[in-house]
Amino acid sequence: MTLPPLAFIGGGNMATAMVQGLRRAPSPPPITVSEPRAEQRALLRDLGVAVTADNRAAVAAARVVVLAIKPQIAAEVVPELATAWTPAHCLISILAGTTTARLAGWLPPGARIVRAMPNTPLAIGLGMVGLCAGAHATPEDLAVAEELFAPCARVLRLADEQQMDAVTAVSGSGPAYVFRTAEALVAAAEQLGLARCEAELLVEQTLVGAVAYLRERGIAQAAQLRRAVTSPGGTTAAALAVLEAADYSGLWCRALAAAAQRGRELAAAPSG
Ligand SMILES: NC(=O)c1ccc[n+]([C@@H]2O[C@H](COP(=O)([O-])OP(=O)(O)OC[C@H]3O[C@@H](n4cnc5c(N)ncnc54)[C@H](OP(=O)(O)O)[C@@H]3O)[C@@H](O)[C@H]2O)c1
């Protein structure tokens, strides 16, 4: 499929990651990014895309518009896009918590909207994206959205938009959990007397190796792979006992529930 001309509204972290990912596509579409900050526009221009500070001009130059601003300013920005909107446009929103129904209220009646929840490893071609259709989105719109992310991510389509808060909690925010774990492991390794560079090498290669092993065997084998490292009464068992005593599984349940709840709060926030 040849992707139609694209515009990004907001050229921050996620838009930059997506632009980097799209450069992997066999034939990348023309891309315009609208971004208020001049330094950020210069960085994006260096990635080979057209840049502007005029959101309406970006919409006019595109058929598919990727909304990549913070959810908190959507009520201010999206109604402005409506003045340049035509029936030929499709909106792909990556905003956490903001429902397609809410976005539709700011656009002309019948506007086609797809909601997507990507994550930052998309910048290196290893992203994960959840997708669902708004009320008027067509199968072709979903296919375009899938094609947009395919060069840099695996895509999961969801039939029920309410599941997007769970997707946000698991894979949207998920890379931060891994990065936080890496930070904690490095700090704990230093506490055991290792130099910082030694701790970083040990932790980085262990995380990379363990994840590659998991992928090769399949995530359904996670418990089996864990048991293979855990001799009864051994060192790994001693460490895992500390984590279990702190209710490790319960901690993750509470963390993910807090992220999903925050998504619902963002969705329910007054439209400003
Ligand atoms: N980061 C993630 O891992 C992640 C994952 C999944 C989904 N998301 C979603 O992706 C969206 C963007 O997140 P992000 O991390 O990329 O945020 P970000 O880095 O802050 O990017 C947003 C960009 O929008 C620009 N902007 C501000 N006002 C604007 C306006 N009126 N018109 C056009 N652009 C404007 C901002 O410029 P200034 O800096 O000058 O304000 C900034 O460059 C959020 O809705 C978030 O929920 C993020």
The ligand as an SDF file (V2000), in Angstrom:
LIG
                    3D

 48 52  0  0  0  0  0  0  0  0999 V2000
    6.0620    9.3160   25.2200 N   0  0  0  0  0  0  0  0  0  0  0  0
    5.5190    8.1100   25.1380 C   0  0  0  0  0  0  0  0  0  0  0  0
    6.1290    7.0830   25.4560 O   0  0  0  0  0  0  0  0  0  0  0  0
    4.1140    7.9600   24.6100 C   0  0  0  0  0  0  0  0  0  0  0  0
    3.6330    6.6750   24.3140 C   0  0  0  0  0  0  0  0  0  0  0  0
    2.3610    6.5620   23.7570 C   0  0  0  0  0  0  0  0  0  0  0  0
    1.5830    7.6830   23.5350 C   0  0  0  0  0  0  0  0  0  0  0  0
    2.0610    8.8960   23.8730 N   0  0  0  0  0  0  0  0  0  0  0  0
    1.2020   10.0660   23.6200 C   0  0  0  0  0  0  0  0  0  0  0  0
    1.8490   10.8120   22.6150 O   0  0  0  0  0  0  0  0  0  0  0  0
    1.5170   12.1800   22.7740 C   0  0  0  0  0  0  0  0  0  0  0  0
    2.7790   13.0010   22.6660 C   0  0  0  0  0  0  0  0  0  0  0  0
    3.6840   12.5990   23.6700 O   0  0  0  0  0  0  0  0  0  0  0  0
    5.2040   13.0390   23.6100 P   0  0  0  0  0  0  0  0  0  0  0  0
    5.9150   12.2840   24.6720 O   0  0  0  0  0  0  0  0  0  0  0  0
    5.6790   12.9850   22.2000 O   0  0  0  0  0  0  0  0  0  0  0  0
    5.0510   14.5780   24.0660 O   0  0  0  0  0  0  0  0  0  0  0  0
    5.9910   15.8130   23.7100 P   0  0  0  0  0  0  0  0  0  0  0  0
    7.4070   15.3320   23.5310 O   0  0  0  0  0  0  0  0  0  0  0  0
    5.7180   16.8780   24.7140 O   0  0  0  0  0  0  0  0  0  0  0  0
    5.4630   16.2600   22.2820 O   0  0  0  0  0  0  0  0  0  0  0  0
    4.3600   17.1130   22.0820 C   0  0  0  0  0  0  0  0  0  0  0  0
    4.8220   18.1910   21.1360 C   0  0  0  0  0  0  0  0  0  0  0  0
    3.6990   18.9930   20.7840 O   0  0  0  0  0  0  0  0  0  0  0  0
    4.1610   20.3370   20.7150 C   0  0  0  0  0  0  0  0  0  0  0  0
    3.0680   21.2970   20.8330 N   0  0  0  0  0  0  0  0  0  0  0  0
    2.6880   22.0470   21.9100 C   0  0  0  0  0  0  0  0  0  0  0  0
    1.6650   22.8470   21.5860 N   0  0  0  0  0  0  0  0  0  0  0  0
    1.3770   22.6070   20.2700 C   0  0  0  0  0  0  0  0  0  0  0  0
    0.4120   23.1260   19.3780 C   0  0  0  0  0  0  0  0  0  0  0  0
   -0.4750   24.0640   19.7540 N   0  0  0  0  0  0  0  0  0  0  0  0
    0.4080   22.6720   18.1140 N   0  0  0  0  0  0  0  0  0  0  0  0
    1.2910   21.7210   17.7080 C   0  0  0  0  0  0  0  0  0  0  0  0
    2.2290   21.1850   18.5260 N   0  0  0  0  0  0  0  0  0  0  0  0
    2.2590   21.6210   19.7980 C   0  0  0  0  0  0  0  0  0  0  0  0
    5.1050   20.4220   21.8980 C   0  0  0  0  0  0  0  0  0  0  0  0
    5.9330   21.5810   21.7900 O   0  0  0  0  0  0  0  0  0  0  0  0
    6.4540   22.2780   23.1540 P   0  0  0  0  0  0  0  0  0  0  0  0
    7.4610   21.3350   23.7340 O   0  0  0  0  0  0  0  0  0  0  0  0
    7.0250   23.5580   22.6960 O   0  0  0  0  0  0  0  0  0  0  0  0
    5.2510   22.4140   24.0570 O   0  0  0  0  0  0  0  0  0  0  0  0
    5.8800   19.1250   21.7690 C   0  0  0  0  0  0  0  0  0  0  0  0
    6.9740   19.2350   20.9010 O   0  0  0  0  0  0  0  0  0  0  0  0
    0.8260   12.3240   24.1290 C   0  0  0  0  0  0  0  0  0  0  0  0
   -0.5390   12.5780   23.9180 O   0  0  0  0  0  0  0  0  0  0  0  0
    1.0290   11.0020   24.8100 C   0  0  0  0  0  0  0  0  0  0  0  0
   -0.1200   10.6500   25.5580 O   0  0  0  0  0  0  0  0  0  0  0  0
    3.3110    9.0760   24.3750 C   0  0  0  0  0  0  0  0  0  0  0  0
  1  2  1  0
  2  3  2  0
  2  4  1  0
  4  5  1  0
  4 48  2  0
  5  6  2  0
  6  7  1  0
  7  8  2  0
  8  9  1  0
  8 48  1  0
  9 10  1  0
  9 46  1  0
 10 11  1  0
 11 12  1  0
 11 44  1  0
 12 13  1  0
 13 14  1  0
 14 15  2  0
 14 16  1  0
 14 17  1  0
 17 18  1  0
 18 19  2  0
 18 20  1  0
 18 21  1  0
 21 22  1  0
 22 23  1  0
 23 24  1  0
 23 42  1  0
 24 25  1  0
 25 26  1  0
 25 36  1  0
 26 27  1  0
 26 35  1  0
 27 28  2  0
 28 29  1  0
 29 30  1  0
 29 35  2  0
 30 31  1  0
 30 32  2  0
 32 33  1  0
 33 34  2  0
 34 35  1  0
 36 37  1  0
 36 42  1  0
 37 38  1  0
 38 39  2  0
 38 40  1  0
 38 41  1  0
 42 43  1  0
 44 45  1  0
 44 46  1  0
 46 47  1  0
M  CHG  2   8   1  16  -1
M  END
$$$$
